[in-house]
Amino acid sequence: MSTLGERLFGRKETARNDLEDSNGSQPENIFPPEYINQSVRIGSIRGIPLRVHYTFPVLWILLTFSYAPQGEAMALACILYGPVLSLTILIHELGHCAASQINGSEVHGILFWPMGGLAFVGHSSSPFDDLKVSFAGPLTHLPQLLAWMLLSALENDGVPKLTFGDNDFWTSLCVSAFYLNLGLMVFNLLVPAYPLDGGRIFVDILLLSGCSVVNSAWACVVVSVSLAIAMGVYGLIAGLSGLTLILISMWIIYQTYNLWRHITNGTIEYHPLFNFPPPRTPGTSNPIMPSV
C-alpha cells in the first residue's frame, strides 16, 4: 500500500528513545533515523514499533473533504478514511511483517504516512521470498472483505448487503469499507509500478522467469513511469479527489528515477530491489526495505 518509500540499506544508528524497551535494553528493531525525526511513536504490536508521520493526518483530511463535503456523508467519510483506513493499513503492513518473519528476516517497524503505510523489514534473500512478502500485504484484504460482509449482515437480517443506496449509516459504512479494501487489494496487486507491491511482484516474476537484472530493471522503469504519468493525468482531471493519485504518481517517478540512476551508473546490482543478501545468520541484519 503500500504501499510506500524507498528501500533503505540497514543502518545501526537510530534514536535511543525509540530503541529502548521498558527495561531500558535495546531490542533488535532498527527504525531508520530519518523517519524517526519526522514521526511520533504511538506504540508497538508484538515488538514491532508503530510510528505516525507528522503529515499522516493530511491523508485523512484530503480524503474526507474530497469525497464528502458536508452532512452525514462527511461523518461517514471521516470514520471511513480515519480509523477504518488506519486499521486497514495496519493489517496490510502486518501481513508484510509476518511474511518477512516467516522468511527469517527481521522486522524494524511500521510507519503511517500520507500515502498509506510502510513496513520496514529485512531484505528477502531471493526473488521468491520477496514475492511472498509482496503478496502477503494485499492478501490480508481478503479476510477484511469477509469481515465487512458479515458486519453488514448484522443490520440486514443476516444477509450481507454490498450495494449503495438507501442504507442506514452502519450498512453504508460496511459497504464503503468493503469496497475500500477491494480497491486497495486490486490496486496493490495489479498496478506493477515500483515501489508499490505490484511493482515488486512484477520484478520478482521477471527475475524468476530468467530475465536478467538489467532487463528487469529497464522493464520496471518503463512500466512504472508510464503508469505514474497515467495516474497523474487522471488525478489532474479528477480535481481535488485525485490529489492522492497525483502524490503517488510523483513518488513513483522519484523512486523510479533513483532506479534509473543505478542502471545508468552500472550499479543496479546494489539497488535494494535487486540486492538479495544471503540468508541472515544470528547477530546480523539484512538491508532494510519498506514494503508498502
Backbone as a ProteinNet text record, in pm:
[ID]
protein_1_A
[PRIMARY]
MSTLGERLFGRKETARNDLEDSNGSQPENIFPPEYINQSVRIGSIRGIPLRVHYTFPVLWILLTFSYAPQGEAMALACILYGPVLSLTILIHELGHCAASQINGSEVHGILFWPMGGLAFVGHSSSPFDDLKVSFAGPLTHLPQLLAWMLLSALENDGVPKLTFGDNDFWTSLCVSAFYLNLGLMVFNLLVPAYPLDGGRIFVDILLLSGCSVVNSAWACVVVSVSLAIAMGVYGLIAGLSGLTLILISMWIIYQTYNLWRHITNGTIEYHPLFNFPPPRTPGTSNPIMPSV
[TERTIARY]
88.5	0	89.5	93.3	162.5	197.3	191.8	237	292.2	489.4	546.5	672.4	775.9	903.2	1017	1136	1247.5	1298.1	1356.3	1416	1553	1575.4	1697.9	1788.1	1918.8	2012.2	2015.7	2038.5	2034.2	2135.4	2095.6	2184.7	2174.9	2282.3	2283.8	2240.3	2259.6	2225.4	2074.6	2022.5	1880.7	1859	1741.3	1712.3	1702.4	1774.1	1778.4	1640.7	1560.4	1430.1	1335.5	1366.4	1281.8	1328.8	1453.8	1507.8	1490.8	1487	1484	1345.5	1342	1214.9	1191.5	1087.8	1050.1	1158.6	1248.5	1354.6	1483	1479.4	1596.8	1694.7	1664.5	1753.7	1716.5	1806.1	1783.1	1732.4	1612.7	1564	1631.4	1596.3	1659.7	1611.9	1492.2	1434.1	1521.8	1548.4	1626.6	1543.2	1482.1	1397.3	1484.2	1479.5	1563.5	1548.7	1659.3	1654.5	1585.5	1595.2	1530.9	1379.1	1323.4	1179.4	1142.7	1233.2	1208.9	1197.2	1282.2	1281.7	1155.6	1080	961.2	832.5	839.1	722.4	720.9	609.4	595.5	556.1	613.6	581.6	448.5	361.8	230.2	212.9	316.2	306.7	377.6	340.4	400.2	304.8	322.9	246.3	345.3	346.7	438	582.2	620.5	756.7	786	686.5	705.8	666.8	762.1	729.4	632.9	536.3	441.5	463.4	480.3	503.3	408.5	374.5	287.5	364.3	374.8	439.1	356.3	423.8	353.4	249.5	269.1	176.6	67.3	65.2	-35.6	-178.4	-211.2	-347.9	-391.3	-293.8	-328.4	-408.8	-372.2	-444.5	-590	-610.9	-745.2	-827.8	-768.2	-839.7	-871.8	-774	-794.4	-904.5	-897.5	-996.9	-1135.8	-1143.7	-1274.3	-1341	-1268	-1327.2	-1339	-1259.6	-1267.3	-1394.3	-1433.5	-1544	-1675	-1669	-1791.7	-1781	-1821.3	-1802	-1891.6	-2001.3	-2091.9	-2187.4	-2255.7	-2362.8	-2320.1	-2415.7	-2391.8	-2284.2	-2275.1	-2171.6	-2032.8	-2016.7	-1886.9	-1854.7	-1955.5	-1932.6	-1890.4	-1955.7	-1920.3	-1778.7	-1745.9	-1613.3	-1505.9	-1538	-1442.5	-1405.4	-1505	-1479.8	-1409.9	-1455.5	-1400.1	-1253.3	-1219	-1081.8	-995	-1054.4	-977.4	-948.4	-1025.9	-997.5	-1006.9	-1104	-1118.7	-998.5	-960.5	-846.2	-716.9	-701.9	-581.3	-570	-681.5	-680.3	-649.4	-705.3	-680.1	-532.8	-473.2	-330.6	-246.7	-282	-206.2	-208.3	-325.2	-336.3	-255.7	-262.3	-186.2	-36.2	14.5	158	199.5	111.8	142.2	152.9	78.7	92.1	232.4	286.4	424.5	520.9	497.8	587.2	586.1	467.1	456.1	527.9	509.8	575.2	726.5	771.4	915.7	973.8	902.3	949.9	951.7	851.4	848	967.7	1009.8	1125.9	1257.6	1251.1	1372.7	1435	1365.3	1417.8	1361.7	1433.7	1389.6	1288.5	1208.6	1110.6	1146.7	1155.7	1204	1094.8	981.5	875.6	777.4	669	565.2	543.8	535	513.7	385.3	299	182.4	223.3	200.6	235.3	131.4	138	26.8	-15.7	73.2	36.2	11.2	-17.1	-51.3	36	101.6	185	313.6	413.3	542.3	579.1	613	665.3	814.8	897.2	1042.2	1087.7	1126.4	1163.6	1298.9	1365	1491.2	1470.9	1564.1	1552	1547.1	1455.4	1447.1	1572	1602.1	1726.2	1712.6	1591.8	1572.5	1446.7	1435	1313.3	1187.2	1197.6	1079.6	1034.1	1130	1094.4	1036.9	1096.2	1044.9	904.3	878.7	745.7	642.1	677.9	585.2	556.7	660	640.7	552.4	573.1	495.4	348.5	321.2	182.1	112	188.5	128.2	44.5	90.1	14	-121.6	-126.1	-256.2	-351.3	-298	-386.3	-455.5	-405.9	-474.6	-611	-634.1	-763.9	-874.9	-838.7	-941.7	-1020.2	-954.5	-1033	-1103.3	-1046.2	-1112.8	-1240.8	-1236.2	-1357	-1466.6	-1427.7	-1524.3	-1580.8	-1494.1	-1538.7	-1642	-1618.7	-1713.8	-1844.4	-1835.6	-1958.3	-2043.6	-1978.1	-2050.1	-2106.9	-2031.9	-2080	-2200.5	-2200	-2315.8	-2440.1	-2419	-2532.8	-2602.5	-2531.3	-2590.5	-2709.4	-2707.6	-2815	-2915.2	-2896.9	-2983.4	-3034.3	-3079.6	-3141.5	-3052.7	-2922.8	-2829.7	-2788.6	-2833.5	-2798.9	-2700.8	-2578.5	-2482.1	-2535.8	-2514	-2556	-2433.8	-2409.4	-2288.5	-2320.7	-2437.5	-2476.8	-2503.6	-2472.1	-2500.5	-2646.8	-2699.1	-2837.9	-2902.1	-3022	-3097.7	-3056.6	-2936.7	-2883.2	-2879.8	-2885.1	-2861	-2711.9	-2674.2	-2535.7	-2440.4	-2473.8	-2384.5	-2365	-2473.9	-2463.1	-2381	-2401.9	-2324.6	-2176.1	-2143.2	-2003.1	-1944.5	-2018.6	-1970.8	-1949.7	-2045.5	-2033.8	-1914.1	-1897	-1784.4	-1651.6	-1644.7	-1521.6	-1490.7	-1595.4	-1576.3	-1509.6	-1562.3	-1506.2	-1373.1	-1350.4	-1219.5	-1113.9	-1142.8	-1049.6	-1033.1	-1142.5	-1134.9	-1048.1	-1068.2	-989	-841.9	-810.1	-669.9	-603	-675.2	-619.3	-590.2	-686.5	-668.3	-556.2	-553.7	-451	-312.2	-296	-164	-119.4	-213	-176.4	-158.2	-238.4	-245.1	-180.4	-126.8	-55.6	94.1	160.6	301.3	399.2	382.1	469.3	554	683.4	773.1	763.5	761.1	782.4	654	543.5	421	438.2	351.2	359.7	355.8	269.2	259.6	388.4	462.5	590.9	693.6	694.7	786.7	749.2	618.7	572.8	614.7	599.2	635.7	783.5	869.7	1014.5	1051.7	993.2	1025.2	987.4	873.1	830.4	926.4	970.8	1067.9	1197	1247	1370.9	1354.7	1241.5	1216.8	1197.5	1159.5	1140.8	1271.1	1380.3	1510	1553.3	1475.3	1512.8	1633.3	1724.9	1843.4	1806.8	1895.9	1872.4	1856.2	1943.9	1938.4	1809.1	1771.7	1648.2	1525.2	1527.8	1417	1406.4	1522.1	1522.6	1468	1510.7	1460.2	1309.7	1262.3	1118.3	1042.3	1098.9	1036.8	1028.8	1135.7	1138.4	1032.6	1028.3	934.9	789.5	759.1	621.7	582.9	672.9	642.6	618.4	705.6	689.6	561.4	533	410.7	286.4	282.3	167.1	159.6	274.7	276.1	221.1	258.8	207.8	56.7	11.4	-133	-208.5	-155.4	-220.5	-220.9	-110.1	-101.5	-201.1	-214.1	-309.7	-452	-483.2	-617.6	-644	-542.7	-558.7	-586.9	-520.1	-543.9	-685.6	-732.1	-867.5	-971.5	-942.7	-1038.7	-1050.2	-953.3	-959.7	-913	-980.7	-938.7	-938.8	-1035	-1042.7	-926.9	-854.4	-742.1	-607.6	-608	-481.2	-393.5	-455.7	-378.5	-307.7	-377.6	-316.5	-199.7	-213.6	-104.8	18.2	-2	109.9	176.7	95.3	150.9	230.6	178.1	248.6	382	385.4	511.6	612	562.7	651.5	705.4	621.5	666.3	775.5	756.3	855.6	987.9	979.6	1101.7	1177.6	1105	1169.5	1224.3	1150.5	1196	1318.8	1325.7	1445.2	1568.6	1553.5	1666.1	1706.2	1607	1635.6	1708.2	1663.5	1727.3	1873	1900.8	2038.1	2128.8	2077.6	2157.2	2184.9	2086.7	2106.4	2215.4	2204.1	2298.3	2437.4	2445.3	2576.4	2641.1	2567.6	2622	2623.8	2536.6	2534.5	2400	2329.8	2195.2	2193.5	2301.4	2302.9	2308.6	2339.1	2342	2211.3	2121.7	1991.8	1915.2	1850.8	1784.8	1681.1	1625.6	1527.7	1592.8	1723.3	1794.3	1908.2	1937.1	2049.1	2001.1	1995.8	1949.1	2065.2	2064	2173.6	2156.7	2260.9	2246.6	2156	2102.3	2016.6	2084	2005.2	2058.5	2102.7	2216.8	2265	2244.7	2235.6	2213	2314.9	2266	2354.2	2381	2322.4	2343.2	2208	2211.7	2090	2099	1988.7	1980.3	1945.7	1970.6	1932.4	1783.9	1752.2	1613.3	1548	1424.8	1349.1	1202.9	1140.2	998.7	912.6	812.2	706.9	582.7	517.2	403.7	275.7
-114.7	0	116	-33.1	24.8	54	64.3	90.9	216.6	269.8	346.1	415.3	417.9	476.6	398.2	458	389.2	276.3	177.1	66.5	111.4	105.4	157.3	44.7	67.6	-28.1	-11.7	-122.4	-122	-26.8	41	130.3	100.3	122.9	91.7	211.1	334.3	448.1	472.1	513.1	545.2	619.1	674.9	748	649.9	678	584.9	565.7	672.8	657.5	570.8	545.3	456.3	312.4	294.8	159	98.5	180.8	126	74.7	-46.5	-100.2	-60.9	-116.7	-76.3	-108.1	-199.5	-236.8	-159.7	-72.1	6.1	-63.4	-185.7	-258.1	-232.3	-265.8	-240.5	-364.4	-357.1	-468.9	-470.8	-568	-584.2	-480.5	-421.6	-330.9	-208.6	-178	-60.6	21.4	128.5	212.3	320.5	340	440.8	577.5	640.2	764	879.1	885.8	997.4	993.3	873.4	862	889.3	860.2	891.4	1041.7	1116.8	1262.2	1326.1	1252.9	1308.5	1242	1170.6	1096	1084.7	1031.7	1010.5	865.2	806.4	667.6	660.4	566.3	553	418.9	335.4	207.2	98.1	-26.7	-139.9	-257.8	-350.1	-474.2	-590	-679	-793.3	-748.9	-638.7	-588.9	-507.5	-483.6	-405.4	-260.5	-166	-25.5	31	109.3	177.3	327.2	392.3	536.5	603.1	727.3	805.9	927.9	943.2	1059.8	1183.6	1295.5	1418.1	1460.1	1420.5	1461.5	1359	1248.5	1145.2	1198.8	1289.5	1343.2	1411.6	1452	1515.7	1419.4	1290.4	1189.9	1183.1	1181.5	1176	1297.3	1415.5	1539.3	1547.3	1516.2	1524.7	1430.4	1306.7	1209.4	1243.9	1289.8	1323.7	1436.7	1545.6	1661	1642.4	1550.4	1527.6	1454.1	1357	1270.3	1302.8	1379.7	1408.7	1546.3	1651.6	1786.6	1827	1756.1	1803.7	1693.1	1723.3	1638.5	1501.5	1407.5	1271.3	1202.6	1239.2	1180.2	1215.7	1336.6	1375	1294	1269.9	1190.1	1048.6	992	857.4	856	955.8	962.7	983.4	1060.1	1085.9	956	871	741.3	645.5	644.2	552.7	580.3	707.8	742.8	775.7	763.7	780.6	646.2	606.2	479.1	355.1	350.2	229.7	214.5	320.8	313.5	286.9	348	325.9	179.5	120	-21.8	-108.3	-72.8	-146.7	-142.8	-24.5	-8.8	-92.4	-88.2	-162.4	-312.1	-366.1	-509.5	-544.8	-459.9	-481	-489	-391.9	-389.5	-504.1	-543.3	-658.8	-786	-791.9	-905.1	-914	-798	-795.7	-838.7	-787.8	-819.5	-968.7	-1027.6	-1169.7	-1255	-1222.2	-1298.5	-1283.6	-1164	-1141.6	-1222.8	-1227.6	-1306.6	-1455.3	-1501.8	-1642.9	-1675.1	-1577.1	-1595.9	-1590.6	-1553.7	-1546.2	-1408.6	-1306.7	-1170.1	-1096.5	-992.6	-913.9	-807.7	-759.6	-653.7	-535.8	-416.7	-299.7	-201.6	-205.3	-113	-86.3	-17.5	21.9	172	238.7	383.1	415.1	496.5	551.8	686.2	705	833.4	867.6	987.9	1036.5	946.8	859.2	773.9	629.8	609.1	475.5	430.8	316	260.8	204	193.3	134.4	33.4	-86.4	-186.6	-199.6	-161.6	-169.6	-309.1	-387.7	-526.7	-555.3	-660.1	-701.9	-754.7	-726	-767.5	-918.8	-969.4	-1113.8	-1163	-1291.9	-1346.6	-1397.5	-1392.8	-1439.2	-1375.2	-1371	-1316.5	-1390.4	-1521.6	-1598.1	-1557.3	-1540.8	-1495.8	-1354.6	-1268.5	-1131.8	-1132.4	-1225.6	-1237.6	-1271.2	-1360	-1397.4	-1279.3	-1201.5	-1083.3	-981	-964.6	-867.2	-905.1	-1033	-1079.5	-1073.9	-1089.9	-1104.8	-983.8	-863.7	-744.3	-736.4	-738.7	-731.5	-845.3	-964.2	-1077	-1063.3	-973.3	-951.5	-885.8	-830.3	-767.2	-870.5	-994.7	-1098.1	-1123.9	-1151.5	-1168.4	-1039.6	-925.5	-799.8	-782.6	-824.1	-820.5	-907.2	-1026.2	-1117	-1057.4	-994.3	-935.3	-825.5	-738.9	-630.1	-683.5	-793	-856.6	-907.1	-974.4	-1028.8	-917.6	-809.4	-697.5	-629.9	-623	-563.4	-650.6	-780.4	-871.2	-852.2	-796.5	-776.7	-681.8	-588.3	-489.9	-524.8	-639.5	-674.3	-817.5	-854.3	-985.1	-1101.3	-1085.4	-1194	-1205.3	-1110.8	-1113.8	-1000.8	-1031.3	-926	-834.1	-706.4	-609.3	-535.2	-542.4	-483.9	-381.9	-322.9	-221.6	-89.6	19.9	152.1	185.8	277.6	316.1	359.9	316.7	356.6	270.4	296.9	219.9	305.6	238.9	312.1	339.8	418.1	462.3	344.4	245.9	132.3	50.3	24.3	-52.6	22.8	154.5	235	229.2	231.6	223.5	87.7	-19.6	-154.5	-171.2	-121.4	-132	-51	70.7	156	92.4	34.4	-30.3	-153.7	-225.1	-342.5	-300.9	-197	-155	-82.6	-22.7	34.7	-75.5	-185.3	-298	-362.7	-377.3	-436.9	-351.7	-220.2	-130.7	-134.4	-135.6	-139.6	-270.1	-380.4	-509.3	-513.6	-470.5	-470.8	-376	-256.7	-156.9	-210.6	-271.5	-319.9	-441.9	-524.1	-645.2	-621.5	-533.4	-522.6	-398.4	-309.8	-193.2	-219.7	-262.3	-303.5	-187.2	-92.2	25.4	20.8	28.5	32.3	169.1	173.3	64.5	8.3	17.1	-45.8	-197.4	-264.2	-410.3	-473.6	-421.4	-475.5	-461.5	-353.2	-334.7	-436	-464.3	-565.3	-703.5	-731.5	-860	-873.8	-767	-764.9	-798.3	-732.1	-754.3	-895.2	-939.9	-1075	-1182.1	-1164.9	-1261.8	-1260.9	-1140.7	-1132.3	-1205.9	-1183	-1247.4	-1398.9	-1443.2	-1587	-1651.5	-1571.6	-1623.4	-1628.4	-1585	-1590.1	-1460.7	-1354.4	-1224.7	-1169.9	-1106.1	-1052.2	-935	-903.5	-793.3	-661.3	-636.1	-509.9	-499	-604.2	-600	-587.3	-653.4	-642.2	-499.4	-438.8	-301.4	-205	-220.4	-133.2	-151.8	-275.2	-300.2	-233	-238.4	-176	-24.7	35.3	180.6	222.5	154.1	190.8	177.4	64.2	40	136.3	157.3	243.3	387.6	439.5	578.4	594.2	498.4	505.5	508.8	421.1	417.1	541.9	592.6	713.6	832.9	843.9	953.3	940.3	818	795.3	830.8	790	823	972.7	1037.9	1181.9	1258.3	1217.1	1282.7	1261.8	1139.1	1111	1193	1204.1	1282.2	1428.5	1484.2	1623.5	1642.7	1546.7	1556	1543.9	1459.2	1433.8	1550.1	1641	1755.1	1720.4	1774.7	1756	1609.6	1533.3	1391.5	1310.9	1367.7	1296.3	1337.3	1420	1468.8	1355.7	1256.5	1143.4	1069	1049.7	983	1064.2	1196.1	1282.1	1265.2	1263	1245.1	1109.6	1005.5	871.4	867	929.7	929.3	1001.9	1112.6	1186.2	1101.7	1030	945.9	829	769.6	661.2	710.4	828.2	883.4	910.2	961	987.3	857.7	753.6	626.3	561.6	575.6	518.9	592	722.3	799.5	744.8	713.5	654.3	519.3	441.3	312.8	334	431.6	463.7	505	581.3	624	504	404.5	283.8	210.2	207.5	140.6	210.9	342.6	418.3	425.6	413	415.3	277.4	175.7	40.8	-20.6	27.9	-23.3	-85.9	-135.2	-185.8	-301.7	-379.3	-493.8	-448.6	-319.3	-266.9	-198.1	-182	-124.7	-224.9	-179.7	-274	-364.9	-323.2	-408.4	-534.8	-529.1	-641.8	-695.3	-632	-672.3	-775.2	-901.3	-1007.5	-1062.2	-1039.2	-1087.3	-1235.9	-1300.6	-1441.2	-1448.4	-1566	-1580.8	-1525.7	-1458.4	-1394.6	-1497.6	-1471.9	-1554.9	-1478.8	-1549.4	-1481.4	-1371.7	-1255.9	-1144.4	-1051.9	-1080.9	-993.9	-942.1	-835.6	-775.3	-764.6	-795.4	-774.8	-629	-579.8	-443.2	-419.5	-299.8	-264.5	-214.1	-259.4	-204.6	-199.9	-82.9	-73.6	-151.9	-220.1	-282	-197.4	-164.6	-74	-147.8
0	0	0	-65.9	14.1	25.5	-10.6	-2.6	-35.8	143.7	37.4	87.7	6.3	45.4	-13.3	-13.7	-77.1	10.8	-52.4	21.7	68.3	197.5	255.1	299.8	287.5	343.3	493.4	562.6	707.6	768	875.7	946.6	1095.2	1165.6	1307.8	1392.3	1339.1	1420.9	1421	1533.3	1545.1	1675.5	1694.4	1817.5	1934.4	2042.2	2154.5	2216.3	2223.5	2288.7	2208.4	2080.1	2001.7	2014.1	2053.2	2061.8	2200.6	2301.7	2436	2470.7	2526.2	2570.1	2715.1	2774.7	2909.3	3012.2	2980.1	3073.2	3046.9	2944.5	2913	2822.4	2780.6	2691.6	2547.3	2456.1	2315.5	2245.3	2184.4	2106	1970.6	1889.3	1759.7	1658.4	1677.9	1579.8	1558.3	1434.1	1396.9	1300.3	1349.3	1264.7	1202.3	1069.5	1004.2	1071	1109.5	1187.5	1116.9	982.3	913.1	927.7	944.5	964.9	1110.5	1202.7	1343.2	1361.8	1292.1	1305.1	1249.5	1168.3	1104.5	1152.9	1263.5	1308.2	1459.6	1510.2	1653.9	1678.7	1780.4	1812.4	1886.7	1847.3	1909.6	1980.6	1978.8	2046.4	1969	1996.7	1926.2	1930.9	1837.2	1832.4	1818.9	1918.3	1918.9	1894.4	1958.5	1948.5	1824.6	1738.9	1617.1	1645.5	1642.2	1669	1564.7	1611.7	1523.5	1534.7	1420	1419.7	1319.7	1348.7	1261.2	1212.4	1081.3	1023.6	1054.4	1074.3	1110.8	1007.3	884.3	778.3	751.4	827.7	802.8	811.8	905.4	910	780.8	699.2	571.6	484.4	486	408.1	452.7	582.8	639.3	596.1	608.4	575.3	426.7	343.3	198.2	151.4	196.8	152.6	203.9	327.5	384.5	308.2	283.9	217.3	66.2	10.5	-134.1	-173.5	-90.1	-127.2	-55.9	50.7	125.2	189.7	121	172.2	287.2	313.4	417.7	464.3	577.6	627.2	675.2	669.9	717.1	635.1	507.5	422.3	473.2	526.1	580	705	790.4	910.5	872.9	771.7	726.6	669.3	585.4	525.2	630.7	735.6	842.8	914.2	937.6	1002.4	905.7	781.6	681.6	655	633.6	598.3	719.5	839.6	961.7	1024.4	1124.6	1193.9	1106.9	1013.7	930.5	837.4	769.4	679.1	755.9	872.9	953	994.2	1036.3	1072.1	950.6	836.7	712.7	676.1	686.4	656.7	752.7	881.1	981.9	952.7	923.1	894.1	768.8	667.1	542.7	573.1	649.7	678.4	769.7	861.9	946.3	863.3	752.3	661	603.9	561.4	512.7	623.3	744.1	856.4	887.4	890.6	922.3	818.4	690	583.6	591.5	624.8	637.2	751.6	863.8	977.1	944.8	870.9	829.6	740.9	659.8	573.1	650.3	778.6	858.5	864.8	813	816.5	937	978.9	1093	1048.9	1143.7	1118.9	1207.5	1149	1222.6	1261.8	1196.9	1235.1	1124	1159.6	1064.3	1077.1	964.4	960.9	885.3	946.8	877.3	819.9	690.8	629.1	522.8	460.4	378.2	263.3	215	103.5	147.1	276.1	323.1	437.9	419.5	525.3	470.5	557.6	523.4	630.3	589.3	681.9	654.9	751.6	735.6	777	678.1	701.9	639.4	689.9	631.8	490.9	402.2	262.5	251.6	170.7	147.5	76	92	37.6	-105.1	-163.1	-300.5	-357.8	-492.1	-552.6	-508.2	-486.9	-446.4	-306.2	-213.3	-78.7	-82.5	-165.3	-178.2	-236.7	-328.1	-387.8	-280	-189.6	-82.3	9.9	40.5	125.8	55.4	-75.3	-151.9	-159.7	-177.1	-185	-49	57.8	190.4	231.5	197.2	233.8	166.2	32.8	-36.1	0.1	27.3	58.7	193.6	279.6	407.3	387.3	269.6	244.2	224.4	193.2	175.3	304.3	417.2	540.3	582.4	547.9	580.8	498	372.7	289.5	350	393.5	455.4	583.9	663.8	790.2	767.1	667.9	641.7	582.9	507.2	458.6	575.1	669.9	785	872.3	888.2	968.6	903.9	770.9	702.9	720.2	736.3	752.6	886.6	985.2	1117.1	1112.9	1019.3	1008.7	899.5	835.9	722.8	734.5	854.4	878.3	836.5	859.1	829.6	684.9	600.7	458.2	427.8	383.1	350.9	241.1	257	156.3	105.7	-22.6	-80	-188	-181.5	-279.4	-208.5	-276.9	-223	-252.7	-176.5	-198.8	-69.1	-45.4	73.4	192.7	243.4	355.3	481.2	597.4	720.6	732.8	834.3	847.8	859.9	945.7	968	840.7	768.5	645	541.4	532.5	438.3	471	600.6	640.9	603.8	628.6	596.1	445.7	366.3	221	171.7	225.7	184.7	223	343.4	387.9	303.1	262.4	175.9	45	-18.5	-147	-131.2	-14.8	12.7	12.8	82.6	86.7	-50	-122.4	-256.2	-347.7	-342.7	-426.7	-392.6	-262	-221.7	-261.8	-250.2	-288.6	-438.4	-518.9	-664.4	-704.6	-644.6	-677.5	-646.7	-528.8	-489.3	-568	-611.6	-685.1	-834.3	-892.8	-1038.2	-1096.6	-1014.1	-1066.6	-1051.5	-1158.9	-1149.9	-1155.5	-1065.4	-1061.2	-934.7	-949.7	-834.4	-767.1	-633.3	-537.4	-476.2	-544.7	-496.1	-492	-419	-410.2	-549.1	-635.6	-771.1	-849.5	-824.8	-891.8	-846	-717.8	-666.2	-719.6	-723.1	-776.5	-922.9	-1000.1	-1141.6	-1160.3	-1083.2	-1094.9	-1049	-938.6	-889.4	-991.5	-1056.8	-1158.3	-1277.1	-1317.3	-1427.2	-1391.2	-1271.1	-1228.3	-1219.3	-1166	-1155.3	-1291.8	-1391.4	-1527.3	-1605.7	-1543.9	-1610	-1674.1	-1657.6	-1713.7	-1637	-1707.1	-1641	-1550.3	-1459.1	-1365.9	-1441.3	-1538.3	-1612.8	-1692.8	-1762.9	-1841.5	-1752	-1637	-1542.1	-1489.6	-1464.1	-1414	-1518.6	-1644.6	-1750.6	-1770.3	-1765.4	-1777.6	-1664.2	-1544.6	-1428.2	-1445.6	-1496.6	-1518	-1619.2	-1732.9	-1840.1	-1793.7	-1732.1	-1687	-1575.6	-1480.5	-1365.8	-1408.4	-1494.5	-1539.6	-1620.6	-1706.7	-1788	-1700.3	-1600	-1510.6	-1423.3	-1381.3	-1298.8	-1376.9	-1503.7	-1586.4	-1603.6	-1629.3	-1645.8	-1518.2	-1401.9	-1275.2	-1250.1	-1283.7	-1263.7	-1349.2	-1474.7	-1565.4	-1515.5	-1476.6	-1424.7	-1298.9	-1213.5	-1091.3	-1120.1	-1221.7	-1259.5	-1312	-1390.2	-1444.9	-1334.6	-1235.1	-1127	-1030.1	-1031.6	-941.6	-801.6	-700.7	-562	-521.4	-570.5	-534.6	-592.7	-688.4	-749	-693.6	-587	-533.1	-480.2	-416.5	-364.2	-477.2	-589.5	-704.5	-759.7	-758.8	-807	-718.8	-587.5	-494.8	-514.2	-531.6	-553.6	-683.8	-788.4	-917.3	-906.4	-833	-814	-735.9	-637.2	-556.8	-639.4	-723.8	-811.1	-905.5	-964.1	-1056.4	-983.9	-862.1	-784.9	-757.3	-713.7	-685.4	-812.3	-921.7	-1048.5	-1100	-1073.7	-1111.7	-1040.9	-910.8	-837.5	-896.3	-938.4	-1002.3	-1133.9	-1213.8	-1342.5	-1322.5	-1217.3	-1189.8	-1163.8	-1092.5	-1068.4	-1199.4	-1289.5	-1418.1	-1497.8	-1512.2	-1594.1	-1532.3	-1400.1	-1333.2	-1324.7	-1373.2	-1369.7	-1231.3	-1142	-1004.6	-970.5	-1071.5	-1048	-949.6	-944.2	-852.4	-706.4	-683.4	-547.3	-508.6	-604.9	-570.8	-484	-376.4	-284.4	-349.5	-463.5	-530.9	-585.7	-612.5	-674.7	-589.3	-477.8	-392.9	-291.2	-332.5	-244.1	-162	-30.1	53.9	84.3	134.1	176.1	298	327.6	447.1	571.3	655	774.2	876.7	938.8	1048.4	1179.1	1291.7	1420.3	1445.3	1490.5	1521.1	1405.1	1287.8	1170.6	1124.6	1042	988.4	837.7	770.7	627.3	599.6	475.9	441.8	467.6	517.1	543.5	415.8	388.6	276.3	314.4	296.6	328.1	231.2	282	199.8	215	103.4	109.9	140
[MASK]
++++++++++++++++++++++++++++++++++++++++++++++++++++++++++++++++++++++++++++++++++++++++++++++++++++++++++++++++++++++++++++++++++++++++++++++++++++++++++++++++++++++++++++++++++++++++++++++++++++++++++++++++++++++++++++++++++++++++++++++++++++++++++++++++++++++++++++++++++++++++++++++++++++

